[in-house]
Amino acid sequence: MVELPTPEPHSNEILVRVRACGVCHTDLHTAEGEITGRLPVVPGHQIAGVVEKVGAGVTSFRVGDRVGIPWLHRTCGVCEFCRAGRENLCERAEFTGLQVNGGYAEFAVALAEYAVRIPARFGDAEAAPLLCAGIVGFRALRLSGAQAGQRLGFYGFGASAHLVLQVAVRQGCEVVIATRSAAHQWLAQELGATWVGRAEDVPAASLDAAIMFAPAGALVPRALCALRKAGTLVLAGIYMTPIPELQYEWLYHERVVRSVANATRDDARQFMELAGKIPLRTEVETFPLAEANCVLLMMKQSKLRGAGVLAID
């Protein structure tokens, strides 16, 4: 723990008094050097708080507004991906808690146009996991192509999966969960999964689509074998351990493997609106900021029931 000066919002920025910050696997990968950005950096990119001050030119938020700061901090707006409406792939993107200071702190700064409003029904701790686990998981669900009446499989079940499960069930999908944790299996059933078990027990050719939430490359062949013809496997993490050599027969019959990289501002706005309407139930465990390292370790060891959230006093 260190003392830093309270940041000042520049033009088009807002200063946010942090009330809660979700703990994400990306924070763990950053802390362990598996992904790299600016150092030193304050981690955390699932930030729920209140606007403390606004910079020049800000008209979308006022002092006192509740606001969420997600992963995407800034894009260039001019590269080929930005021009094509795919700003999540921006060549010069910056990310909260990686290139700019994040929410493991009392204050954080964000560009107003990248912040989102928090639905009134969510408390700060309940809202925090929506801001990355929810948004990126929502994008993964859309990219999976899963339709009402189809069977969708999840590999791994944590902060993101427990939110996306509720959206998928609401959209009419039958969801099966592959996870080794008994506590996660119980929660998945409670939230609407039709089957839970271990990855090796998912029947072959039984899934229309699948999403890999666990950063375990060794599970990719198992998931591919469980896909029906023309099924899609979405890899939803920012990092994954090595994937074993693949056999062509696992990909044959037009099966697709694709990754999810970040999310757009439009993804964030659509998901936050949907989360308030469903309404989503967020399963959280809260901890004081001083226990951040302990929470990261608990997440690594799959000891968090849902999402870990740091409550900032």
PyMOL commands that set and color helices and strands:
alter all, ss='L'
color gray80, all
select helices_A, chain A and resi 25-31+80-83+87-89+112-114+124-131+133-144+159-170+182-190+199-201+217-226+248-251+265-277+289-300
alter helices_A, ss='H'
color red, helices_A
select strands_A, chain A and resi 13-23+47-54+66-69+72-74+94-95+107-111+116-117+151-155+174-178+195-197+207-212+227-235+256-259+284-288+307-311
alter strands_A, ss='S'
color yellow, strands_A
deselect
rebuild
show_as cartoon
